[in-house]
Amino acid sequence: MKKVLLSLLATILLANISVYAQNDTYTKKQDYKWQMRLRGVGVIPHNKADIGIIGGKIDVDNNIIPELDFTYFFTENFAAELILGVSRHSVQTKGSNLTAIEGPSSADVDLGSALLLPPTLMFQYHHRFAKILKPYVGAGVNYTMFLDVKNGVAQKVKYQDKFGWGYQLGLDIDITDKFFINIDLKKLFLKTNVTVDATNLLPNNVAPGSELAIPAKVKLDPLLIGFGVGMRF
């Protein structure tokens, strides 16, 4: 049933686009300054880390999230887009050496999860092509905040909020003068400093008052693949 509904929806959309594209009397009805999009976005981190003391690799899972954006057009071609979305990711290390706390020499360590809020401002160039197609490119900055951190096996994990940058490629496909379909690809470059307080994992024979703080420098660099709908106003 799901496949049938998706096929029917695709057929209807393609039919509307075909009729719209063949309409030789197409004219822009209004000079819209704003547009809004709602997308479903796949977030795929391309992570890398330098983990102190225990070593190993970092593993951050993928996620699918809703995303909302608002775009303002300074001219017909130049615009600025504010992108809003939050994404929760589970984090663990792979192949870490835990012999310092009487553990195995190669182990996976659950570091819990964190909610990422990276509001992103993109400056874009748009160009209409073949009446209903409007591709665009953009580049900009983001500020990533780490919220609602779950600590995993360690007693505390702290992430440092950081600025980053990114770029995007996208395509708006008009259904009507006001409504359109959107396909969007973004690459964000996000770094953070992480401190894992694993004092609770120290063996009992360690001197009282001892602490185990594990530092790490982490690159997330997610790829965001989005598909959605938009409206001009």
Residue pairs with C-beta under 8 A, 6 or more apart in sequence:
13 175
13 181
16 175
17 132
17 173
17 174
17 175
20 26
20 131
20 132
20 174
20 175
20 176
21 130
21 131
21 132
26 131
28 177
29 177
29 178
30 177
30 232
31 76
32 73
32 178
32 232
32 233
33 72
33 73
34 70
34 71
34 72
34 73
34 232
34 233
35 70
35 71
35 73
35 230
35 231
35 232
35 233
36 68
36 69
36 70
36 71
36 230
36 231
36 233
37 68
37 69
37 71
37 182
37 184
37 228
37 229
37 230
37 231
38 66
38 67
38 68
38 228
38 229
38 230
39 66
39 67
39 68
39 69
39 182
39 184
39 226
39 227
39 228
40 64
40 65
40 66
40 67
40 226
40 227
40 228
41 64
41 65
41 66
41 67
41 85
41 184
41 224
41 225
41 226
42 62
42 63
42 64
42 224
42 225
42 226
43 62
43 63
43 64
43 65
43 87
43 89
43 222
43 223
43 224
44 62
44 222
44 223
44 224
44 225
45 60
45 61
45 62
45 89
45 220
45 221
45 222
46 219
46 220
46 221
46 222
46 223
47 58
47 59
47 60
47 218
47 219
47 220
47 221
48 57
48 58
48 218
48 219
48 221
49 57
49 58
49 93
49 194
49 216
49 217
49 218
49 219
50 216
50 217
51 57
51 58
51 93
51 96
51 214
51 215
51 216
52 214
52 215
52 216
53 100
53 212
53 214
53 215
54 93
54 96
54 97
54 98
54 100
54 109
54 214
55 95
55 96
55 97
56 93
56 94
56 95
56 96
56 97
56 109
57 93
57 94
57 95
58 91
58 92
58 93
58 94
58 216
58 218
59 91
59 92
59 93
59 94
59 108
60 89
60 90
60 91
60 220
61 89
61 90
63 87
63 88
63 89
65 85
65 86
65 87
66 85
67 83
67 84
67 85
67 224
67 226
67 228
68 83
68 84
68 85
69 81
69 82
69 83
69 84
70 81
70 82
71 79
71 80
71 81
71 82
71 124
72 79
72 80
72 81
73 79
73 126
74 80
76 126
77 125
77 126
77 127
78 123
78 124
78 125
78 126
79 123
79 124
79 126
79 136
80 121
80 122
80 123
80 124
81 121
81 122
81 123
81 124
81 138
81 140
82 119
82 120
82 121
83 119
83 120
83 121
83 122
83 186
84 119
85 118
86 115
86 116
86 117
86 147
87 115
87 116
88 113
88 114
88 115
88 116
88 148
89 113
89 114
89 116
90 112
90 113
91 111
91 112
91 113
91 114
91 152
91 157
92 108
92 109
92 110
92 111
92 152
93 108
93 109
93 111
94 108
95 106
95 107
95 108
96 106
96 107
96 108
96 109
97 105
97 106
97 107
98 104
98 105
98 107
98 109
99 105
100 212
101 198
101 201
101 202
101 203
101 212
102 203
103 201
109 152
109 153
109 154
110 152
110 153
111 151
111 152
111 153
111 154
111 157
111 196
112 149
112 150
112 151
112 152
112 154
112 157
113 149
113 150
113 152
114 146
114 147
114 148
114 149
114 150
114 157
114 159
115 146
115 147
115 148
115 149
116 144
116 145
116 146
116 147
116 220
117 144
117 145
117 147
118 142
118 143
118 144
118 145
118 164
118 188
118 190
119 142
119 143
120 140
120 141
120 142
120 166
120 186
120 188
121 140
121 141
121 142
122 138
122 139
122 140
122 166
122 168
123 138
123 139
123 140
124 136
124 137
124 138
124 168
125 136
125 137
125 138
126 134
126 135
126 136
126 172
127 134
127 135
127 136
128 134
129 135
131 174
132 173
132 174
133 171
133 172
133 173
133 174
134 171
134 172
134 173
134 174
134 180
135 169
135 170
135 171
135 172
136 168
136 169
136 170
136 171
136 172
137 167
137 168
137 169
137 170
138 167
138 168
138 170
139 165
139 166
139 167
139 168
140 165
140 166
140 167
141 163
141 164
141 165
141 166
142 163
142 164
142 165
142 166
142 188
142 190
143 161
143 162
143 163
143 164
144 161
144 162
144 163
144 164
144 190
144 192
144 220
145 161
146 159
146 160
146 161
146 192
149 157
149 158
149 159
151 157
153 198
153 201
154 196
154 197
154 198
154 200
154 201
154 214
155 197
155 198
155 199
155 200
156 196
156 197
157 194
157 195
157 196
157 197
158 194
158 195
158 196
158 197
159 192
159 193
159 194
160 192
160 193
160 194
161 192
162 190
162 191
162 192
162 193
164 188
164 189
164 190
164 191
165 188
165 189
166 186
166 187
166 188
166 189
167 186
167 187
168 184
168 185
168 186
168 187
169 184
169 185
170 182
170 183
170 184
170 185
171 182
171 183
171 184
172 180
172 181
172 182
172 230
173 180
173 181
173 182
173 183
174 180
175 181
177 232
178 231
178 232
178 233
179 229
179 230
179 231
179 232
180 229
180 230
180 231
180 232
181 227
181 228
181 229
181 230
182 226
182 227
182 228
182 229
182 230
183 226
183 227
184 224
184 225
184 226
184 227
184 228
185 223
185 224
185 225
185 226
186 223
186 224
186 226
187 221
187 222
187 223
187 224
188 220
188 221
188 222
188 224
189 219
189 221
190 219
190 220
190 221
190 222
191 217
191 218
191 219
191 220
192 217
192 218
192 220
193 215
193 216
193 217
193 218
194 215
194 216
194 217
194 218
195 213
195 214
195 215
195 216
196 213
196 214
196 215
196 216
197 211
197 212
197 213
198 212
198 213
198 214
199 210
199 211
199 212
199 213
201 212
202 210
202 212
